[in-house]
């Protein structure tokens, strides 16, 4: 069962990336960003679609604990930034809570994956 965790974690990141690339407007609504024109949609596709797909492919293609650890650091770093932003900006929470939870869950799954894949 635990052998599936790395595939599940990277697969979830891949799905998020594909959705962000395919439907940037929907992804923008979920994150409170705007995809008003071609540049906005392009940036959403690049930052959320391309980066998430790249992270997932690196994890799946290499199966490397280091790839999963870096991916975990990316998502957990994002969660930390959201928490710091909530402390600095009024009104960020509760709106940022869904994204924070996604970052924490994916970061946790990716960190667990890195731990599972380490050399015995």
Secondary structure, DSSP 8 states (H G I E B T S, - for coil): -GGGHHHHHHHHHHHHHHHHHH-HHHHHHHHT----SHHHHHHHIIIIIIHHHHHHHHHHHH--HHHHHHHHHHHHHHHHHHHHHHHHSTT-TTTTHHHHHHHHHHHHHHHHHHHHHS--
